[in-house]
């Protein structure tokens, strides 16, 4: 097997700390101290001409004085010296570098320092952590290239890459129950990006889960490839991605573009690769804790035991709101619970197992075992609170550990309240494989993510429909490359040739032809302006629906011709159960995305939409439809017949094929409304915008 490109950075054979210092509290002291205390098996070479030794280790005046080349250069110097020291490190054999300084210089010249550092490292072909970062710790190899004050860190199964230094510090130091094999603060990612670190982490046998605190993704293709590797190995990825606000729609010309916002592509990417997206640090840490112990749950749902009937009710309410289902226990399990519980406590799941104080430990043991053994249980959780760190608490908190050992089922301990003062009191059971989840909401969110990842792994491979004939694809590529606008009729022709059902229509520039078309298509009809340059016809009064006879047609045509011009489109009125909107938006990073949304006038009011990255098949389309707020309407309400889901799913899949085939020459596509009913679906309006 070939060596990973990040091996010299994360598993170096030797380390030089440039700018090492004996002055406690300084950057150079912290970097040297951390390099020396992490258990690294190779030599550490402090470099600073001011000292003969630092922390009882010989200190060298320069690279030239080192007894051997240092594979990793940790540059603990200021911005004014970084460029020079980077060149010297490479000249003297460095194969990787970590830079803590910001990379910015006052009164700098072009190209700026960050660009110069990037170019130097890339020309040398070496990985670089930073600039402007806290560095990293590879705990298995004992490598610490950081200035943060890590003390005792136990190697574990979580790999974390954080664009936030505060999150890096908090997760690495605040809670002894979270254990890492790799912690990285990649900073500006001038050379080495989060995608590279994920790719490396996937290759570590100890990695059970990967946590990402992301501001952006700088290497989209590399990131996709790394996520694909994680999926292949069954390693869940949890992401706290910030920057979700729709600050700009980039002058979108279609509803699809206006609804995409800045964050839709990340949602689509995470959905495609099963990345579990969290919203805050509490949810992040709880999910990492649970998945680090139980990355791949079996079939079934949640079973839980509680020490309070009132707080059990709280958990039930939270689970309903969050979307976590409880196991439907069988008669045998119910009887086991009844045998274990005090009189008056109901044998149900979730169960209130707190009876008389003298018998509560035995009751909890029996109840957890019974719930874990039920065939519909995938995970058992005991909900309680830490009240002390005395022996009575230790006996009680060990119940999930002992149950897990007896039953072999995944088990966790959840605390009803997140503000627990005794994290150390439950640290040892986490080392035995029982995650401790702070706060009922965080615990249930973590459970939801664990179930969602399990269900993602069970999905079949995506099998999109075939693309149209090569000649059809090339014809429309050539047309779109001309960059000339497409009117509604031409847009409809394009979509139709890619398998999207379009309403029949006729385009004309005189009343006589419009009358003939209406007669041929059948009343009632809709009359729309077809004048070039009018993209949103309703906004200018350019749509005349419900025309039932020739007299009404004549009046409508006269109005459109006088105000907007003589060119019109005639189409039959289409009835259906509901309206959807479909579309395509091309993201700068991740390429074309297909939008599925509530349509008609609801598209702007509800903003009920989801985005998908191709490839898309009917199963993917079906899950997208099910995620919409309007999804219950698909099944029919108040006597309405269910819509033809299969037809709509096929249409969405074909739109995905079009997006894949033409995405590089498209800007936006709007198919709104798509009329959906029991007998199928058909689009009654379309807008295709070439890439300008």
C-alpha positions in Angstrom: 0.0 0.0 0.0 1.3 3.4 -0.9 2.1 5.9 1.8 -0.5 8.6 2.5 0.5 12.1 1.4 -0.1 13.4 5.0 2.1 10.8 6.6 5.1 13.2 7.0 2.8 15.8 8.5 0.8 13.7 10.9 3.2 10.8 11.5 6.7 12.3 11.1 9.8 10.5 12.0 11.4 13.6 13.5 10.2 17.1 14.5 11.9 20.5 14.5 10.3 23.3 16.5 11.6 26.6 15.0 11.4 29.5 17.4 11.4 27.2 20.5 11.7 29.2 23.7 12.4 28.6 27.4 10.1 31.5 28.3 7.0 30.0 29.8 3.8 31.1 28.2 5.4 32.1 24.9 4.3 30.5 21.6 7.8 28.9 21.2 7.7 27.4 24.7 4.2 26.0 24.2 5.0 24.5 20.9 8.2 22.8 22.2 6.5 21.6 25.4 3.6 20.0 23.5 5.9 18.4 21.1 7.9 16.8 23.9 5.1 15.6 26.2 2.8 13.8 23.7 4.7 10.5 23.7 6.3 11.0 20.4 8.9 8.2 19.8 11.2 10.1 17.5 13.6 13.0 18.1 12.4 16.6 18.8 14.8 19.3 17.8 14.2 22.8 19.3 15.8 25.5 17.1 16.7 28.9 18.5 20.2 30.5 18.6 19.5 32.0 22.0 19.5 28.7 23.9 21.7 25.7 24.5 18.8 23.6 25.9 15.0 23.9 26.3 13.0 21.7 28.7 16.2 19.6 29.2 16.5 18.9 25.5 19.5 20.2 23.4 18.6 23.3 21.4 20.2 24.0 18.0 21.2 27.3 16.5 19.9 26.5 13.0 18.7 23.7 10.7 22.3 23.3 9.6 23.3 22.2 13.1 20.7 19.4 13.4 22.1 15.9 13.7 19.6 14.7 11.0 17.0 16.4 8.8 13.7 17.1 10.6 10.8 15.7 8.7 8.2 18.0 10.2 9.0 21.7 10.7 6.8 23.4 13.3 7.3 27.1 12.7 6.6 28.9 16.0 7.7 32.3 14.7 6.0 35.5 13.7 4.7 36.5 10.3 7.9 38.5 9.5 10.0 35.4 9.7 7.6 32.7 8.3 8.6 32.9 4.6 12.3 32.8 5.3 11.9 29.9 7.8 9.7 27.9 5.4 12.3 28.1 2.7 15.1 27.1 5.2 13.1 24.1 6.4 12.5 22.8 2.9 16.1 23.5 1.9 17.2 21.3 4.9 14.9 18.4 4.2 11.5 19.2 5.8 8.8 17.1 4.2 5.9 18.8 6.0 5.3 22.1 7.9 2.9 23.6 10.5 2.5 27.4 10.6 0.7 29.1 13.5 1.1 32.7 12.5 -1.7 34.6 10.7 0.1 34.9 7.3 -0.7 38.6 7.1 1.8 41.4 6.9 1.1 45.1 7.3 2.3 46.9 4.1 2.9 43.6 2.3 3.6 43.5 -1.4 2.0 41.5 -4.2 1.6 38.6 -4.2 0.6 38.6 -0.5 2.4 36.4 2.1 -0.3 33.8 2.1 0.0 33.3 -1.6 3.8 33.1 -1.4 3.7 30.5 1.4 1.2 28.4 -0.6 3.4 28.6 -3.7 6.6 27.6 -1.8 5.0 24.6 -0.2 3.2 23.5 -3.4 6.4 23.8 -5.4 8.2 21.6 -2.9 5.2 19.2 -2.8 4.8 19.2 0.9 1.7 19.3 3.1 1.1 22.3 5.3 -1.1 22.8 8.4 -2.1 26.5 8.5 -1.5 29.3 8.4 -3.4 30.9 11.3 -4.2 27.8 13.2 -3.7 25.9 16.5 -2.1 23.0 14.8 -2.9 19.4 15.4 -2.4 16.4 17.6 -2.2 12.8 16.2 -2.6 10.9 19.5 -1.8 7.4 18.2 1.6 8.6 16.9 2.1 10.9 19.9 2.6 13.9 17.5 1.7 17.3 18.8 2.3 20.2 16.5 0.3 22.8 18.4 0.6 25.6 20.9 -2.6 24.8 22.7 -2.2 23.6 26.3 -3.1 20.0 26.0 -2.2 18.0 29.0 -3.3 14.4 29.4 -5.1 13.2 26.3 -6.2 9.6 26.0 -6.2 8.2 22.4 -9.7 7.4 21.2 -11.8 6.8 18.2 -12.9 10.3 17.1 -11.2 12.2 14.4 -12.0 15.9 14.4 -11.2 18.7 12.0 -12.3 22.2 13.1 -12.2 25.5 11.3 -13.0 27.1 14.7 -10.1 27.3 17.1 -12.4 27.7 20.1 -14.3 24.5 19.1 -10.9 22.7 18.7 -9.9 23.8 22.2 -13.3 23.1 23.9 -13.7 19.6 22.4 -10.1 18.6 23.0 -9.8 19.8 26.6 -13.1 20.4 28.3 -14.6 16.9 28.5 -12.5 13.8 29.3 -15.3 11.6 28.0 -14.5 12.6 24.4 -11.4 10.8 23.1 -9.7 11.5 19.8 -7.2 9.8 17.6 -6.7 13.0 15.6 -7.6 16.7 16.3 -6.8 19.3 13.6 -7.1 23.0 13.4 -6.3 23.5 9.7 -6.5 27.3 9.7 -6.5 28.9 6.3 -5.8 25.5 4.5 -3.2 27.2 2.2 -2.1 23.7 0.9 -3.8 21.0 3.0 -7.5 21.1 3.3 -10.2 19.4 5.4 -10.7 17.0 2.5 -7.1 15.7 2.9 -7.5 15.3 6.7 -10.8 13.4 6.3 -9.1 11.1 3.7 -6.3 10.4 6.1 -8.7 9.8 9.1 -10.6 7.3 7.1 -7.4 5.3 6.7 -6.8 5.0 10.5 -8.1 1.7 11.8 -9.1 3.3 15.1 -11.4 5.9 13.5 -15.1 5.2 14.4 -16.5 8.7 13.6 -15.3 11.9 12.0 -16.4 15.3 13.2 -16.2 18.4 11.1 -16.7 22.0 12.2 -16.7 23.7 8.8 -16.8 27.3 7.5 -16.4 26.2 3.9 -15.0 23.4 1.7 -12.0 24.5 -0.3 -11.6 21.2 -2.3 -15.1 20.1 -3.3 -13.9 17.1 -5.5 -11.4 16.0 -2.9 -14.1 16.3 -0.2 -16.6 14.2 -2.2 -13.9 11.5 -2.7 -13.1 11.4 1.0 -16.8 11.1 1.9 -17.1 8.3 -0.6 -14.2 6.4 1.2 -15.9 7.0 4.6 -19.1 5.5 3.3 -17.3 2.5 1.9 -15.7 1.8 5.3 -18.9 2.6 7.3 -17.4 5.5 9.1 -20.1 8.2 9.9 -19.2 11.8 9.4 -20.8 14.5 11.6 -20.7 18.1 10.4 -21.4 21.4 12.1 -21.5 23.7 9.1 -21.8 27.4 9.8 -22.9 30.2 7.4 -26.4 29.1 6.6 -28.0 32.5 6.2 -29.2 33.5 2.8 -27.1 36.6 2.5 -27.2 36.6 -1.3 -29.0 34.9 -4.2 -26.5 36.0 -6.7 -29.0 37.9 -8.8 -31.0 34.7 -9.5 -33.3 34.8 -12.5 -35.5 31.9 -11.5 -37.4 30.8 -8.4 -35.0 27.9 -8.2 -32.0 30.2 -7.9 -33.8 32.5 -5.5 -34.6 29.6 -3.2 -31.2 28.0 -3.3 -29.5 30.5 -0.9 -25.9 30.0 0.2 -26.4 26.7 2.1 -28.5 24.5 -0.1 -25.6 22.8 -1.8 -24.1 21.7 1.6 -27.5 20.2 2.5 -27.6 18.4 -0.8 -24.0 17.2 -0.4 -24.5 16.0 3.1 -27.7 14.2 2.1 -26.0 12.5 -0.8 -23.2 11.1 1.4 -25.1 10.5 4.6 -23.2 13.2 6.5 -25.1 13.9 9.8 -25.6 17.7 10.1 -25.8 19.2 13.6 -26.7 22.7 14.6 -24.6 23.5 17.7 -21.7 22.3 19.7 -23.9 20.4 22.2 -25.5 18.4 19.5 -22.1 17.9 17.9 -20.4 16.5 21.0 -23.3 14.3 21.9 -23.5 12.8 18.4 -19.8 12.2 18.3 -19.9 10.6 21.7 -22.7 8.2 20.6 -21.3 7.3 17.2 -17.8 6.8 18.6 -19.1 4.0 20.7 -21.9 2.7 18.3 -21.1 3.8 14.7 -23.4 1.2 13.1 -26.6 0.3 14.9 -28.7 -2.7 14.0 -32.3 -2.7 13.0 -35.0 -1.4 15.4 -35.8 1.6 17.5 -35.1 3.3 20.8 -35.8 1.7 24.2 -35.3 3.8 27.4 -35.5 3.5 31.1 -36.1 6.5 33.4 -35.8 7.4 37.0 -38.6 10.0 36.9 -42.1 9.6 35.5 -42.3 13.4 34.8 -39.0 13.5 33.0 -40.0 10.4 31.1 -43.0 12.5 29.8 -40.6 15.2 28.8 -38.4 12.7 26.8 -41.5 11.3 25.1 -42.5 14.8 24.0 -39.0 15.6 22.8 -38.7 12.4 20.9 -42.0 13.1 19.1 -40.8 16.6 18.1 -37.3 15.4 17.1 -38.5 12.4 15.2 -37.2 9.5 17.3 -39.4 6.4 17.5 -39.6 4.1 20.5 -39.4 0.3 20.1 -42.7 -1.5 20.1 -41.9 -4.2 22.7 -43.5 -7.6 22.5 -45.5 -9.5 25.1 -42.5 -11.3 26.5 -40.7 -8.1 27.1 -43.8 -6.6 28.7 -44.0 -9.5 31.1 -40.3 -9.2 32.0 -40.9 -5.5 32.8 -44.0 -6.3 34.9 -42.0 -8.8 36.9 -39.2 -6.3 37.6 -41.3 -3.2 38.4 -42.8 -2.1 41.7 -46.6 -2.2 41.9 -48.2 0.7 40.1 -45.4 1.2 37.5 -46.5 0.4 34.0 -44.5 -2.2 31.9 -44.1 0.0 28.8 -41.4 1.5 26.7 -40.2 4.0 27.7 -40.4 2.7 31.2 -40.3 4.6 34.5 -38.2 2.1 36.5 -37.7 4.0 39.7 -39.5 2.2 42.5 -38.4 1.9 46.2 -34.9 3.2 46.7 -33.7 -0.2 48.0 -34.8 -2.0 44.9 -34.2 0.5 42.2 -30.8 -0.7 41.1 -32.1 -4.3 40.6 -35.2 -2.9 38.9 -33.2 -0.9 36.4 -30.9 -3.8 35.7 -33.8 -6.1 34.9 -35.7 -3.4 32.9 -32.7 -2.5 30.7 -31.9 -6.1 30.0 -35.5 -6.8 29.0 -35.6 -3.8 26.7 -32.3 -4.6 25.2 -33.3 -8.2 24.4 -36.5 -7.1 22.6 -36.2 -7.7 18.9 -37.4 -4.2 18.0 -34.7 -2.5 20.1 -31.6 -1.1 18.4 -30.4 1.0 21.2 -31.1 1.2 25.0 -30.6 4.4 26.9 -30.9 5.0 30.6 -32.0 8.6 31.4 -30.9 10.0 34.8 -28.9 12.8 36.3 -25.5 12.9 38.1 -26.1 14.1 41.7 -22.7 13.3 43.1 -19.6 11.3 42.5 -20.0 9.1 45.6 -20.2 5.3 45.6 -24.0 5.2 45.4 -23.9 7.1 42.2 -21.2 5.0 40.8 -23.3 1.9 41.4 -26.2 3.4 39.7 -24.4 4.9 36.7 -22.7 1.4 36.1 -26.2 -0.1 35.3 -25.9 0.6 31.5 -22.4 -0.8 31.4 -23.4 -4.0 33.1 -26.5 -4.4 31.0 -24.5 -4.0 27.8 -22.0 -6.6 29.0 -24.9 -9.0 29.7 -26.9 -8.4 26.5 -24.3 -7.4 24.0 -26.6 -4.6 22.8 -25.6 -1.0 22.2 -26.3 1.0 25.3 -25.9 4.7 26.4 -26.4 6.8 29.5 -28.3 10.1 29.0 -28.5 13.0 31.5 -31.8 14.8 31.6 -30.0 18.1 32.3 -26.9 19.3 30.3 -25.4 21.3 33.1 -23.8 18.4 35.0 -20.9 19.4 37.3 -19.3 15.9 37.4 -18.1 15.0 33.9 -15.1 13.1 35.4 -17.5 11.0 37.4 -18.7 9.2 34.3 -15.5 9.3 32.3 -14.4 5.8 33.1 -17.6 4.2 31.8 -17.1 6.0 28.5 -13.7 4.2 28.2 -15.7 1.0 28.6 -17.9 1.8 25.7 -20.9 3.5 27.3 -21.3 7.0 25.9 -22.6 9.7 28.3 -24.9 12.2 26.6 -25.5 15.5 28.3 -29.0 16.8 28.1 -32.2 15.0 27.0 -32.5 17.0 23.8 -28.9 16.4 22.8 -29.2 12.7 23.6 -32.3 12.3 21.4 -30.7 14.3 18.5 -27.7 12.0 18.7 -30.0 9.0 18.6 -31.7 10.4 15.6 -28.4 10.9 13.8 -27.3 7.3 14.7 -30.5 5.9 13.3 -30.3 8.1 10.2 -26.8 7.0 9.4 -27.7 3.3 9.9 -30.6 3.8 7.5 -28.4 5.6 5.0 -26.0 2.7 4.9 -28.9 0.4 4.1 -29.9 2.4 1.0 -29.4 0.7 -2.4 -26.9 2.1 -4.9 -28.3 5.0 -7.0 -29.4 3.9 -10.5 -30.4 7.0 -12.5 -32.3 6.6 -15.8 -30.2 6.6 -19.0 -29.4 9.9 -20.8 -31.1 10.7 -24.1 -29.4 9.9 -27.4 -26.0 11.5 -27.7 -27.2 13.6 -30.6 -30.0 15.1 -28.4 -27.5 16.0 -25.7 -25.0 17.6 -28.2 -27.8 19.5 -29.9 -28.8 21.2 -26.7 -25.3 21.7 -25.5 -24.5 23.6 -28.7 -27.7 25.6 -28.3 -26.9 26.6 -24.7 -23.3 27.4 -25.5 -24.6 30.1 -27.8 -25.8 31.8 -24.6 -28.8 33.3 -26.3 -32.0 33.3 -24.2 -34.5 30.4 -24.6 -38.2 31.3 -24.6 -40.8 29.2 -22.9 -41.5 27.1 -26.0 -37.8 26.3 -26.6 -37.3 25.6 -22.9 -40.2 23.2 -23.0 -38.7 21.4 -26.1 -35.4 20.9 -24.2 -37.1 19.5 -21.1 -39.4 17.3 -23.2 -36.4 15.7 -25.0 -34.9 14.8 -21.6 -38.1 13.1 -20.4 -39.9 15.8 -18.5 -43.6 15.8 -19.5 -44.6 19.2 -20.9 -48.1 20.5 -21.7 -48.8 20.7 -25.5 -48.6 24.2 -26.8 -48.5 26.4 -29.9 -46.6 29.7 -30.4 -48.0 32.3 -32.8 -47.9 36.1 -33.5 -51.4 36.6 -34.8 -55.0 36.1 -33.6 -56.1 33.8 -36.4 -53.4 31.2 -35.6 -54.1 31.6 -31.9 -57.8 30.8 -32.5 -56.8 27.7 -34.6 -54.5 26.5 -31.9 -57.1 26.9 -29.2 -59.6 25.0 -31.2 -57.0 22.2 -31.9 -55.8 22.0 -28.3 -59.3 22.2 -26.8 -60.9 24.8 -24.5 -60.4 26.0 -21.8 -56.9 27.3 -22.7 -54.4 29.7 -21.2 -52.9 32.5 -23.3 -49.4 33.8 -22.3 -47.1 36.4 -23.8 -44.2 34.8 -25.6 -42.3 38.1 -26.3 -38.5 37.7 -25.9 -37.0 38.9 -22.6 -40.1 38.4 -20.4 -39.1 35.7 -18.0 -41.7 36.0 -15.3 -44.9 36.6 -17.2 -47.3 36.8 -14.2 -45.4 39.9 -12.9 -46.4 41.9 -16.0 -49.9 40.6 -16.4 -48.8 38.3 -19.2 -50.8 35.2 -18.4 -54.6 34.9 -19.2 -55.9 31.6 -17.7 -59.3 29.9 -18.0 -60.2 31.1 -21.5 -63.3 29.1 -22.4 -64.3 30.3 -25.8 -63.2 32.2 -28.9 -64.7 35.5 -27.7 -62.7 35.4 -24.5 -59.6 34.5 -26.5 -60.0 37.5 -28.8 -60.3 39.9 -25.8 -57.3 38.3 -24.0 -55.2 38.4 -27.2 -56.0 42.1 -27.9 -54.9 43.0 -24.4 -51.6 41.1 -24.5 -50.8 42.3 -28.0 -51.4 45.9 -27.1 -49.4 45.9 -23.9 -46.6 43.4 -24.5 -46.5 42.4 -28.2 -48.3 40.1 -30.6 -46.2 36.9 -29.9 -48.2 34.5 -27.6 -48.2 30.9 -26.5 -51.5 28.9 -26.4 -51.8 25.8 -24.1 -54.7 23.9 -22.7 -55.7 24.4 -19.0 -54.5 21.5 -16.9 -56.2 20.3 -13.8 -54.5 18.4 -11.0 -54.5 17.7 -7.3 -51.6 19.9 -6.4 -48.7 22.0 -7.8 -45.0 21.4 -7.4 -42.0 23.3 -8.7 -38.9 21.7 -10.0 -35.7 23.3 -11.1 -32.0 23.2 -11.5 -29.4 25.5 -9.9 -25.7 25.3 -10.6 -23.6 25.8 -7.5 -20.1 27.3 -7.9 -18.5 24.5 -5.7 -20.6 21.4 -6.2 -22.2 21.8 -9.7 -25.8 21.3 -10.7 -28.5 20.7 -8.1 -32.1 19.7 -8.7 -34.8 21.5 -6.7 -38.0 19.9 -5.6 -40.4 22.4 -4.0 -44.0 23.4 -3.2 -45.1 25.1 -6.4 -47.4 27.8 -7.8 -47.8 30.8 -5.5 -46.7 28.7 -2.6 -43.1 28.5 -3.8 -42.3 32.0 -2.5 -44.6 31.9 0.6 -43.7 28.5 2.1 -40.1 28.2 0.8 -40.7 24.5 1.2 -37.9 22.9 -0.9 -35.1 20.5 -1.0 -32.1 20.2 -3.3 -30.5 17.1 -4.7 -27.1 16.5 -6.2 -27.1 14.1 -9.2 -27.1 11.2 -9.8 -30.8 10.9 -8.9 -33.0 7.9 -9.3 -36.7 7.4 -8.4 -35.9 6.3 -4.8 -33.8 9.4 -4.2 -36.6 11.5 -5.7 -39.2 9.8 -3.5 -37.2 10.6 -0.3 -36.9 14.2 -1.4 -40.7 14.4 -1.9 -41.3 12.8 1.5 -39.1 15.5 3.1 -41.4 18.4 2.0 -43.8 20.0 4.4 -46.6 19.4 1.9 -45.8 15.7 1.7 -49.1 14.6 3.3 -51.0 16.1 0.4 -49.4 13.5 -1.9 -51.6 10.8 -0.3 -54.8 12.7 -0.7 -56.7 14.7 1.9 -60.4 15.2 2.4 -61.4 12.6 -0.2 -58.9 13.6 -2.9 -57.2 10.7 -4.7 -53.5 10.2 -4.1 -51.2 11.6 -6.7 -49.1 9.5 -9.1 -45.9 9.4 -7.1 -44.1 7.1 -9.5 -44.6 9.5 -12.4 -43.3 12.4 -10.4 -40.3 10.5 -9.2 -39.4 9.5 -12.8 -39.7 13.2 -13.8 -37.3 14.3 -11.0 -34.9 11.5 -11.9 -34.9 12.6 -15.6 -34.4 16.2 -14.5 -31.3 15.0 -12.7 -30.0 13.4 -15.9 -30.5 16.7 -17.7 -28.6 18.5 -14.9 -25.7 16.1 -15.2 -25.6 16.3 -19.0 -25.9 20.1 -19.3 -24.9 21.5 -16.0 -21.7 23.2 -17.2 -23.7 25.2 -19.8 -26.7 25.9 -17.6 -27.3 28.7 -15.1 -30.8 27.9 -13.9 -33.9 25.9 -14.8 -37.4 26.6 -13.5 -40.3 24.2 -14.0 -43.2 25.8 -12.2 -45.9 24.8 -11.8 -45.7 21.1 -12.3 -49.3 19.9 -12.1 -49.6 16.6 -10.2 -52.6 14.4 -10.1 -53.7 10.7 -9.8 -53.0 10.2 -13.5 -49.5 11.6 -13.7 -47.7 15.0 -13.8 -47.1 17.6 -16.5 -45.3 20.9 -16.5 -47.2 23.9 -17.7 -44.4 26.5 -17.6 -40.7 26.4 -18.1 -37.7 28.7 -18.0 -34.2 27.6 -19.0 -31.3 30.1 -18.5 -28.0 29.4 -20.3 -24.8 30.1 -18.4 -23.7 33.6 -19.3 
